[in-house]
């Protein structure tokens, strides 16, 4: 299986995505000193989720002030020796979060053109930094029924990016929220710089216990790690079809999100990380933990003080 230079990373969730989009939030949620701290932790990259409305108007034109925010993040990453993955977390007409009321993307060519416009703009802006700035086309396609449309759209998007940025690495995930078991249904890579991307929060009943946004059961659900059924063999089996697909296609495999909700005790969180990292290490799968700060999963949060050094040693 091909390898990626993205080895050890962390997400900057909640900064330019999944937020109130206030000036204070966009200016201050993440600062340069946070990027410096992440580098001091031994990370080699950050993943930056960006919602389309931060950088694009509803008429499809681009927002220069939003693009300059990305410029700033890229500049900070470069200053501290980090690569950066630019993740389009929401596009016009589609969001993994159904509460966003975005719809029509997979069937509406106009919405798809707005999507291509974003990536043509970013490709033009960062073509000269192909070794430092990676492009993740779209966060978490949900429905299996959209995979044929998504394979077509993502292929066309890569083609358009290549008109401006021939050497940039491009990450593509599959359906069911970038499920590792859905990687097998992605199209063959457009070229040798396409990376298969997945997310892993399995078993969801453990990592998302207490999550108010899933369904009525989860807010009161409590499962200790010892009863979660999670170990190295569990993740080995879970990742099997994705590893096989990546090997067959000669593509790299990368886990762009994984983590445990803050309802879970720090020690149980650490235990889960140890098991998934055994399999990341075994197959040399790059990864970015969710998330640096707050967002119900924050690794820098005070509650993690007692185990953070041990956790970072695992990552």
C-alpha positions in Angstrom: 0.0 0.0 0.0 1.3 3.5 -0.9 2.2 5.7 2.0 1.4 9.4 2.7 3.6 12.1 4.3 0.6 12.8 6.6 1.6 10.7 9.6 0.5 12.3 12.9 -2.0 15.1 12.9 -4.8 16.8 14.7 -8.0 18.6 13.5 -8.7 22.3 14.0 -12.5 21.7 14.3 -14.8 24.5 15.2 -12.7 27.3 13.8 -13.8 27.9 10.2 -16.6 25.3 10.4 -19.4 24.1 12.7 -19.5 27.5 14.5 -21.5 30.7 14.7 -19.2 32.4 12.1 -18.9 35.5 14.3 -15.8 37.6 13.7 -14.6 36.8 17.2 -14.9 33.1 16.5 -13.1 33.3 13.2 -10.4 35.6 14.5 -9.7 34.0 17.9 -10.8 30.4 18.3 -7.4 29.3 17.0 -4.3 31.5 17.2 -0.7 31.2 16.1 0.3 29.9 19.6 -2.1 26.9 19.1 -0.3 25.9 16.0 3.0 26.3 17.7 1.8 24.1 20.6 0.6 21.4 18.1 4.0 21.4 16.5 5.6 21.0 19.9 3.5 18.0 20.5 5.3 16.3 17.6 2.5 16.5 15.1 3.5 16.7 11.4 0.2 18.2 10.1 -3.1 19.8 10.9 -6.5 19.3 9.2 -8.5 22.4 8.8 -12.3 22.0 8.2 -13.8 25.0 6.3 -17.5 25.6 5.6 -18.2 27.0 2.1 -20.0 30.1 3.5 -16.7 31.3 5.1 -15.1 31.6 1.6 -18.0 31.7 -0.9 -21.1 33.9 -1.4 -24.5 32.4 -2.2 -24.1 33.6 -5.8 -20.9 31.4 -6.1 -18.4 34.3 -6.0 -15.5 34.0 -3.6 -15.0 35.9 -0.3 -11.5 37.3 -0.2 -11.6 37.9 3.5 -12.4 34.2 4.1 -9.6 33.1 1.7 -7.2 35.3 3.6 -8.1 33.4 6.8 -7.0 30.2 5.1 -3.9 32.0 3.9 -3.1 32.8 7.6 -3.6 29.2 8.7 -1.4 27.9 5.9 1.2 30.5 6.9 1.2 29.5 10.5 1.5 25.8 9.6 4.4 26.5 7.3 6.1 28.6 10.0 6.1 25.7 12.4 6.9 23.0 9.9 3.5 21.4 9.6 1.6 20.3 6.5 -2.1 21.3 6.3 -5.1 19.5 4.9 -7.8 21.9 3.7 -11.1 20.1 4.3 -14.3 21.4 2.7 -16.6 20.5 5.6 -19.7 21.8 3.9 -20.5 22.8 0.3 -23.4 24.7 -1.1 -26.2 22.1 -1.3 -24.6 19.5 1.0 -23.7 19.1 4.6 -23.1 15.9 6.6 -25.2 17.6 9.3 -28.8 17.4 8.1 -29.7 20.2 10.4 -27.9 22.6 8.1 -30.7 22.2 5.6 -28.4 22.0 2.6 -29.7 19.8 -0.2 -29.6 19.1 -3.9 -25.8 18.9 -4.4 -25.6 15.4 -6.0 -28.2 16.2 -8.6 -27.9 19.9 -9.3 -25.2 20.9 -11.8 -25.2 24.5 -10.7 -24.4 23.5 -7.1 -21.7 21.3 -8.4 -20.2 24.2 -10.4 -20.1 26.2 -7.1 -18.2 23.3 -5.6 -15.7 23.2 -8.5 -15.3 26.9 -8.2 -14.1 26.6 -4.6 -11.5 24.0 -5.6 -10.3 25.8 -8.7 -9.8 28.9 -6.5 -7.9 27.0 -3.8 -5.9 25.1 -6.4 -4.8 28.3 -8.0 -3.9 29.8 -4.6 -1.8 27.0 -3.3 -0.5 25.2 -6.4 3.1 26.3 -5.5 2.8 24.5 -2.1 1.9 21.0 -3.3 4.2 19.4 -0.8 2.6 21.3 2.2 -1.0 22.0 1.4 -3.4 19.0 0.7 -6.9 19.2 -0.6 -9.8 17.2 0.9 -12.7 17.5 -1.5 -15.7 17.0 0.8 -16.4 15.9 4.4 -18.6 12.8 5.0 -20.9 11.9 2.2 -23.8 10.2 4.1 -26.0 8.2 1.7 -24.8 5.1 -0.1 -27.2 6.0 -2.9 -25.1 9.0 -3.7 -21.9 7.1 -4.3 -22.2 6.9 -8.1 -22.8 10.7 -8.3 -20.0 11.3 -5.8 -17.5 9.2 -7.8 -18.4 11.2 -10.9 -18.3 14.6 -9.2 -15.0 13.9 -7.3 -13.4 12.7 -10.5 -14.4 15.8 -12.4 -13.2 18.0 -9.5 -9.8 16.4 -9.5 -9.6 16.9 -13.3 -10.4 20.6 -12.7 -7.9 21.0 -10.0 -5.2 19.5 -12.2 -5.7 22.4 -14.6 -4.1 24.6 -11.9 -2.3 22.3 -9.5 -0.8 19.3 -11.2 1.1 18.0 -8.1 -1.2 18.7 -5.2 -2.4 15.7 -3.1 -6.1 15.2 -3.0 -8.1 13.3 -0.4 -11.4 11.6 -1.2 -13.7 9.8 1.3 -16.7 7.6 0.7 -20.3 7.3 2.0 -21.7 6.6 5.5 -19.7 9.5 6.9 -16.4 8.5 5.3 -16.8 5.0 6.7 -13.8 2.8 6.4 -16.0 0.0 5.2 -17.2 2.1 2.3 -13.8 2.9 0.9 -14.1 -0.2 -1.3 -16.8 1.5 -3.4 -14.8 4.6 -4.3 -13.7 4.9 -7.9 -10.1 4.1 -9.0 -7.9 7.1 -8.3 -7.8 9.8 -11.0 -4.0 9.8 -10.7 -1.2 8.7 -8.3 -1.7 11.8 -6.0 -5.2 10.8 -4.9 -5.4 9.5 -1.3 -8.3 7.4 0.1 -9.7 9.0 3.2 -11.8 7.6 6.0 -13.1 8.5 9.5 -13.3 6.1 12.4 -15.4 6.5 15.5 -16.1 2.8 15.9 -17.7 1.4 17.9 -20.0 4.5 17.8 -21.8 3.4 21.0 -18.6 3.8 22.9 -17.0 6.9 21.2 -20.3 8.8 21.0 -22.0 7.8 24.2 -23.8 10.8 25.7 -24.0 12.5 22.3 -27.2 14.6 22.2 -27.2 14.9 18.4 -27.5 11.2 17.4 -30.8 9.8 18.8 -32.8 9.5 22.0 -30.7 6.6 23.3 -27.3 8.2 23.1 -27.6 11.0 25.7 -28.0 8.5 28.5 -25.8 5.8 27.1 -22.7 4.9 29.2 -20.3 2.1 28.2 -16.9 1.5 29.9 -14.0 0.6 27.6 -13.8 -2.9 29.1 -17.3 -3.6 27.8 -16.9 -2.0 24.4 -15.5 -5.0 22.6 -12.7 -2.9 21.2 -9.2 -4.2 20.7 -6.5 -4.5 18.0 -8.3 -7.4 16.3 -11.5 -5.4 16.1 -9.8 -2.5 14.1 -7.8 -5.0 12.1 -11.0 -6.6 10.8 -12.8 -3.2 10.4 -10.0 -1.8 8.2 -9.5 -4.9 6.1 -11.6 -4.0 3.0 -10.2 -0.5 2.8 -6.6 -1.8 3.1 -7.3 -4.3 0.3 -8.8 -1.6 -1.9 -5.9 0.8 -1.3 -3.4 -2.0 -2.1 -5.3 -3.0 -5.3 -5.4 0.6 -6.5 -1.9 1.5 -5.4 -3.3 4.4 -3.3 -2.4 5.7 0.2 -4.9 5.4 3.0 -5.5 8.1 5.6 -7.8 8.5 8.6 -8.9 12.2 8.7 -11.0 11.9 11.9 -11.1 9.7 14.9 -11.6 10.2 18.7 -13.7 9.8 21.8 -16.3 12.1 23.2 -15.6 14.0 26.5 -18.3 12.0 28.4 -15.8 9.1 28.4 -13.2 9.1 31.2 -9.7 10.1 30.1 -8.3 6.7 31.0 -10.9 4.9 28.8 -10.2 7.4 26.1 -6.5 6.5 26.2 -7.3 2.8 26.1 -9.3 3.2 22.9 -6.6 5.3 21.3 -4.0 2.6 22.1 -5.9 0.0 20.3 -6.7 1.9 17.1 -3.1 3.2 16.9 -1.7 -0.4 16.9 -3.5 -0.8 13.6 -2.5 2.6 12.2 1.1 1.7 13.0 0.9 -1.8 11.6 -0.3 -0.6 8.2 1.4 2.9 8.3 -1.9 4.7 8.0 -1.7 8.4 8.5 -4.2 10.0 10.9 -5.6 13.2 12.4 -7.3 13.1 15.7 -10.6 14.9 16.3 -10.1 17.5 17.7 -7.6 20.0 19.1 -9.9 22.1 21.2 -13.5 21.8 22.5 -16.0 20.4 20.0 -16.9 17.7 22.6 -13.6 15.9 21.8 -10.9 18.4 22.7 -7.4 17.0 23.4 -6.1 20.3 24.7 -9.0 20.6 27.1 -8.2 20.7 30.8 -9.9 17.4 31.5 -7.2 15.7 29.5 -4.3 17.1 31.5 -3.7 13.9 33.4 -3.3 11.6 30.4 -2.4 14.0 27.5 1.3 13.2 27.5 0.6 9.5 27.3 -2.0 10.1 24.6 0.3 12.2 22.5 3.0 9.5 22.8 0.5 7.1 21.2 -0.5 9.4 18.4 
